């Protein structure tokens, strides 16, 4: 039992991205919509389809092998009528994370479906779920364990009693979620959502099952609030807040970014803002929107006690998203929900 606890702790430290989160995550949660909530699938107020990539690099200042998280996603509206009364959304997301000296590698593939129904002229309810396949692998040859410490150094050549049953596991994963959007006029938009990930409580362990150990993944609960407020023809304000809870680990991120109309017609937009991860980091944001594309960059500046060791250099992250319409001249739906400079 003790041997298993030792290696479980080591593996857990390797796969943890931060002190308050056990799962893969991005600071730019608003730019990773399908991971945040499957009810976001096919929910894009300004378009018919969406493609995006995300990349995060963390703790390169304190680790020889930093944590790297990458994702690619895409979703599309299906069966939307000109009057916008309701439609389906379908999409998928691919996630890959490589962590630490043991190269703990997580590969996740999800397919998601959501239904969006107008409740009245200014509100929308969305329900969605995703089904995924998860693979995790670890290379223990580069890891060091307590029984390999000779009093001065860790010696990889010394035998260890921490032996895995397998270094490759697979399991299915399910997430469900719902959203509510309110848009009373062309200048105001608000959205709230809640989701539950790992609702099937899959087992995750590199050891043989032991009745004394619960190796099922805890359910992760996530909620978010966001808005879009058009102040004038030059400025749109986007506040965002995010909360996630998994077992006893939690994360809170909140802030806002501004969209400034550089070209006058909304084809070129400057994006700037800042967010705060509670008790951990300040996250400035800068970006640029060019027609259907938006590129945003954030940097996690560590504010916790960890800054003593990493000099405040936490993580950098970027996202690239394309959101487009199949036929820009079909109806007037690009003006019906989220404020934009093209209205």
ABEGO torsion letter per residue (X at the ends): XAAAAAAAAAAAAAABABAABABBBBABAAABAAAABAAABGBBAABABBBBBBBBBBGAAABABBBBBBBBBBBBBBGBBAAGABBBBBBBBBBBBBBEAAGBBBBBBBBBBBBBBBABAABBBBBBBBBBBBBBBBBAAABBBAAABAGABBBAABBBABBBABABBBBBBBBBBBBBBBBABAABBBBBBBBBBGAAGBBBBABBBBAABBABBBBBBBBBBBBBBBABAABBBBBBBBBBBBEABBBBBBEBBBBBBAAGAGABBBBBBBBBBBGABBBBBBBBBBEABBBBBBBBBBABAAAAAAGGBABBBBBBBBBBBABAABEAAAAABBBBAAX
